């Protein structure tokens, strides 16, 4: 498999406290002209944000995350300046981005009356192995996918947990922005019922104080659990209905089909499929 052109992403990822001890802006290495996606420089945490991260403690002890744009929505919040901005946030490894991912974003725009959906690619995805496609290749695929909808944006963050992502992105939107994190049914069940929080009640309170959840049907409809403490947040958890044919699409299904030499046109945006062919991704060795 050809690895494709590579970008230098600067120094190794540091914890929030390390970044706060040395918060001088990093100078990104030169990017080769052959790589198609242009990313903005890492945005380093401000001194105020660092002080807040140090003083918050507990769940938010190391939230000083950095942020990098891949693509900005031409008709998103920044362009329209709505009085009460509503932003959806969909994070994932996007290995690769599928029609299912885009269906969740489109459903959220319509069903939650959002002004923009931001697709977030964490540099360090939580609880996942390092994907076969490089971060640079997935960023290029994600940019191609979201460019098909003028209210879609995309960015890279260094942290992958929901609270980390919220801290990384919130200063890039107006202070009055209302955030909706978009997840599939299976991910919502992990977040609400099975995540290994030291203090589940506090963790959920921390999350729902900052954002609401939009939960997409995935291999069956989402039903709000009756378990305490998740049930207390029912008004802040919203079901998203997507076309049944798109519910079952997964990135692993795409990779398996490509490895077997099978067609994937029904699973991938055309722009993403073209990039996969160009880079020779996911082929069996």
C-alpha positions as CSV (number, residue, x, y, z in Angstrom):
1,X,0.0,0.0,0.0
2,X,1.2,3.5,-0.9
3,X,1.4,5.7,2.2
4,X,0.9,8.9,0.2
5,X,2.4,12.3,0.9
6,X,3.0,13.1,4.5
7,X,2.7,16.3,6.5
8,X,4.7,17.2,9.5
9,X,2.4,18.0,12.4
10,X,4.9,19.7,14.7
11,X,6.1,18.5,18.1
12,X,4.6,15.4,19.9
13,X,1.2,15.8,21.6
14,X,1.5,17.2,25.1
15,X,-0.9,17.0,28.0
16,X,-2.9,20.0,28.9
17,X,-0.7,20.9,31.8
18,X,2.5,20.6,29.7
19,X,1.0,22.9,27.0
20,X,0.1,25.4,29.8
21,X,3.7,25.3,31.2
22,X,5.0,26.1,27.7
23,X,2.3,27.9,25.7
24,X,4.5,29.6,23.1
25,X,2.9,29.0,19.7
26,X,4.3,26.1,17.8
27,X,5.8,26.8,14.4
28,X,4.4,24.1,12.0
29,X,6.9,22.5,9.7
30,X,6.7,23.3,6.0
31,X,4.0,21.3,4.2
32,X,4.9,19.7,0.9
33,X,3.0,21.2,-2.1
34,X,2.0,17.7,-3.3
35,X,-0.4,17.2,-0.3
36,X,-3.9,18.4,-1.3
37,X,-5.3,19.6,2.1
38,X,-4.2,22.8,3.6
39,X,-4.6,23.0,7.4
40,X,-4.5,26.1,9.6
41,X,-1.7,26.3,12.3
42,X,-2.5,24.7,15.6
43,X,-4.3,27.2,17.9
44,X,-2.6,27.1,21.3
45,X,-4.5,27.7,24.5
46,X,-4.5,31.2,25.9
47,X,-3.0,31.9,29.4
48,X,-6.6,32.4,30.7
49,X,-7.6,29.0,29.3
50,X,-4.5,27.5,30.9
51,X,-5.3,29.0,34.3
52,X,-8.9,27.8,34.0
53,X,-7.7,24.3,33.2
54,X,-5.4,24.2,36.2
55,X,-8.0,25.5,38.6
56,X,-10.9,23.3,37.3
57,X,-9.4,20.0,38.5
58,X,-11.2,16.7,38.4
59,X,-12.8,15.8,35.1
60,X,-11.6,19.0,33.4
61,X,-8.0,18.8,34.7
62,X,-6.3,18.6,31.3
63,X,-8.6,20.3,28.9
64,X,-6.2,22.8,27.3
65,X,-6.6,21.3,23.8
66,X,-5.4,22.7,20.5
67,X,-7.5,23.1,17.3
68,X,-6.9,23.1,13.6
69,X,-9.2,24.0,10.8
70,X,-9.6,21.7,7.8
71,X,-12.5,23.4,6.1
72,X,-14.9,26.2,7.1
73,X,-18.5,26.2,6.1
74,X,-19.2,28.9,3.6
75,X,-22.7,29.2,4.9
76,X,-22.1,28.4,8.5
77,X,-22.2,30.3,11.7
78,X,-19.2,32.5,10.9
79,X,-20.8,33.6,7.6
80,X,-24.4,34.1,8.8
81,X,-23.8,35.4,12.3
82,X,-27.2,34.2,13.7
83,X,-28.4,35.7,17.0
84,X,-28.6,32.3,18.7
85,X,-26.1,30.0,16.9
86,X,-26.7,26.2,17.0
87,X,-23.8,24.0,16.2
88,X,-23.7,20.3,15.8
89,X,-20.4,18.4,16.4
90,X,-19.7,15.0,15.0
91,X,-16.3,13.4,16.0
92,X,-14.8,10.3,14.7
93,X,-11.7,8.7,13.1
94,X,-13.4,9.0,9.6
95,X,-11.4,6.0,8.4
96,X,-12.9,6.7,5.9
97,X,-15.8,9.3,6.0
98,X,-18.9,7.5,4.7
99,X,-22.4,8.4,3.4
100,X,-23.6,7.4,6.9
101,X,-21.5,10.2,8.5
102,X,-22.9,12.8,6.1
103,X,-26.5,11.5,6.7
104,X,-26.1,12.1,10.4
105,X,-24.9,15.7,9.7
106,X,-27.7,16.4,7.3
107,X,-30.4,14.9,9.7
108,X,-29.0,17.1,12.5
109,X,-29.1,20.3,10.4
110,X,-32.8,19.6,9.7
111,X,-34.1,18.0,12.8
112,X,-32.2,20.1,15.4
113,X,-32.5,23.3,13.4
114,X,-28.7,23.7,13.4
115,X,-26.8,26.5,11.6
116,X,-23.7,24.4,11.1
117,X,-22.2,20.9,11.7
118,X,-18.5,20.6,12.6
119,X,-16.9,17.3,11.8
120,X,-14.0,16.8,14.3
121,X,-11.1,14.5,13.6
122,X,-9.2,13.8,16.8
123,X,-5.4,13.3,16.5
124,X,-5.6,10.8,19.3
125,X,-9.0,9.0,19.1
126,X,-10.0,7.5,22.5
127,X,-10.2,3.7,22.9
128,X,-9.3,3.1,19.2
129,X,-6.3,1.6,17.5
130,X,-4.2,3.8,15.2
131,X,-6.1,3.8,11.8
132,X,-4.5,2.4,8.7
133,X,-4.9,5.7,6.8
134,X,-2.7,8.5,8.1
135,X,-4.2,11.5,9.8
136,X,-3.3,13.6,6.8
137,X,-5.1,11.2,4.4
138,X,-8.2,11.1,6.6
139,X,-8.1,14.9,6.8
140,X,-8.0,15.2,3.1
141,X,-10.9,12.7,2.7
142,X,-12.9,14.5,5.3
143,X,-12.5,17.9,3.6
144,X,-13.6,16.4,0.3
145,X,-16.7,14.9,2.0
146,X,-17.9,18.0,3.9
147,X,-17.3,20.3,1.0
148,X,-20.5,18.9,-0.6
149,X,-22.7,20.8,2.0
150,X,-22.2,24.5,2.6
151,X,-23.1,24.2,6.2
152,X,-20.5,21.6,7.0
153,X,-17.1,22.4,8.6
154,X,-14.2,20.2,9.6
155,X,-11.3,20.5,12.0
156,X,-8.6,18.5,13.8
157,X,-8.3,18.5,17.6
158,X,-5.6,16.8,19.7
159,X,-8.0,15.4,22.3
160,X,-10.7,12.9,21.5
161,X,-13.1,12.9,24.5
162,X,-16.2,14.9,24.2
163,X,-15.3,17.4,27.0
164,X,-11.8,17.8,25.4
165,X,-13.3,18.5,22.0
166,X,-15.8,21.0,23.5
167,X,-13.0,22.9,25.2
168,X,-11.0,22.9,22.0
169,X,-13.7,24.3,19.7
170,X,-15.9,26.6,21.9
171,X,-13.6,29.6,21.6
172,X,-13.9,29.5,17.8
173,X,-17.6,30.2,17.9
174,X,-19.7,33.0,19.5
175,X,-20.0,32.8,23.3
176,X,-23.8,32.3,23.0
177,X,-23.4,29.2,20.7
178,X,-25.5,26.2,21.7
179,X,-23.6,22.9,21.1
180,X,-25.1,19.5,20.1
181,X,-22.7,16.6,20.0
182,X,-23.9,14.0,17.5
183,X,-23.3,10.3,18.1
184,X,-24.7,7.0,16.9
185,X,-27.0,4.9,19.1
186,X,-24.2,2.5,20.1
187,X,-21.9,5.4,21.2
188,X,-24.7,7.0,23.1
189,X,-25.3,3.9,25.1
190,X,-21.6,3.8,26.0
191,X,-21.7,7.4,27.0
192,X,-24.9,7.2,29.0
193,X,-24.7,3.8,30.6
194,X,-21.3,2.0,30.2
195,X,-18.5,4.5,30.2
196,X,-16.0,3.8,33.0
197,X,-16.4,7.1,34.8
198,X,-15.1,7.3,38.3
199,X,-18.2,9.4,39.2
200,X,-20.9,8.8,36.6
201,X,-23.3,11.4,38.0
202,X,-20.7,14.1,38.0
203,X,-19.4,13.2,34.6
204,X,-22.9,13.4,33.0
205,X,-23.7,16.6,34.8
206,X,-20.4,18.1,33.5
207,X,-21.2,17.1,29.9
208,X,-24.8,18.2,29.8
209,X,-24.0,21.5,31.4
210,X,-21.9,22.2,28.2
211,X,-23.8,20.5,25.4
212,X,-26.8,18.4,24.4
213,X,-26.7,15.1,22.5
214,X,-28.2,14.2,19.1
215,X,-28.4,10.4,18.8
216,X,-28.7,8.9,15.4
217,X,-30.5,5.6,14.9
218,X,-28.0,2.8,14.1
219,X,-29.2,-0.7,13.5
220,X,-32.4,0.2,15.3
221,X,-34.0,3.3,16.9
222,X,-32.5,5.0,19.9
223,X,-34.5,4.7,23.1
224,X,-33.7,6.8,26.0
225,X,-32.5,4.6,28.9
226,X,-34.5,4.7,32.1
227,X,-31.4,4.3,34.3
228,X,-30.4,6.9,36.8
229,X,-28.6,9.3,36.3
230,X,-29.0,9.3,32.5
231,X,-32.8,9.6,32.6
232,X,-32.5,13.0,34.3
233,X,-31.2,14.5,31.1
234,X,-34.0,13.4,28.8
235,X,-34.8,16.9,27.6
236,X,-31.2,17.3,26.5
237,X,-31.0,14.1,24.5
238,X,-32.6,14.1,21.0
239,X,-33.2,11.2,18.6
240,X,-32.0,11.7,15.0
241,X,-33.7,9.7,12.3
242,X,-31.7,8.9,9.2
243,X,-32.6,6.8,6.2
244,X,-32.8,3.1,7.1
245,X,-30.4,2.2,4.2
246,X,-27.7,4.4,5.7
247,X,-28.1,3.2,9.3
248,X,-25.9,0.2,8.9
249,X,-23.0,1.8,7.0
250,X,-19.7,1.6,8.9
251,X,-16.2,2.5,8.0
252,X,-15.0,-1.0,8.8
253,X,-17.5,-2.3,6.2
254,X,-16.0,0.0,3.6
255,X,-12.5,-1.2,4.4
256,X,-13.4,-4.8,4.3
257,X,-15.1,-4.4,0.9
258,X,-12.2,-2.5,-0.6
259,X,-9.8,-5.2,0.7
260,X,-11.9,-7.8,-1.1
261,X,-12.1,-5.7,-4.3
262,X,-15.8,-5.2,-4.0
263,X,-17.6,-1.9,-5.0
264,X,-18.3,0.8,-2.4
265,X,-20.2,3.4,-4.4
266,X,-23.3,2.9,-2.2
267,X,-21.2,3.5,1.0
268,X,-18.9,6.4,0.1
269,X,-19.2,9.9,-1.3
270,X,-17.7,10.0,-4.8
271,X,-15.0,12.4,-3.8
272,X,-13.9,10.2,-0.9
273,X,-13.8,7.1,-3.2
274,X,-11.6,8.9,-5.7
275,X,-9.1,9.8,-2.9
276,X,-9.0,6.2,-1.7
277,X,-8.2,5.1,-5.2
278,X,-5.6,7.8,-5.6
279,X,-3.8,6.8,-2.4
280,X,-4.3,3.1,-2.8
281,X,-5.9,2.9,0.7
282,X,-7.3,-0.2,2.4
283,X,-6.2,-2.7,-0.2
284,X,-5.3,-6.1,1.1
285,X,-1.5,-6.7,1.3
